[in-house]
Amino acid sequence: MPTLTDFVIALLQSVVELVINFVDVALNDPLSPLLMLVGGAFIVLSVGMFTYVTLGALAAELGIGVTPGSRGTPSQRE
């Protein structure tokens, strides 16, 4: 039965192999590094925007940074 140590070692070996494979792909063609960078930028941008929207929704639900009347209830007039 594998232990936690065996799992961590296998995980680290897989990460090293993944990096080596990405380097091999990036050095295969002159356009490949650019395509990999653009793809990585799209991933980082989409994950960042999703995180921003999710944290904003969570903050609004908890009432952090919310002004009166912005939660769908009308503000009171004088």
Secondary structure as GFF3:
##gff-version 3
##sequence-region A 1 78
A	DSSP	alpha_helix	4	26	.	.	.	ID=ss1
A	DSSP	alpha_helix	32	62	.	.	.	ID=ss2
###
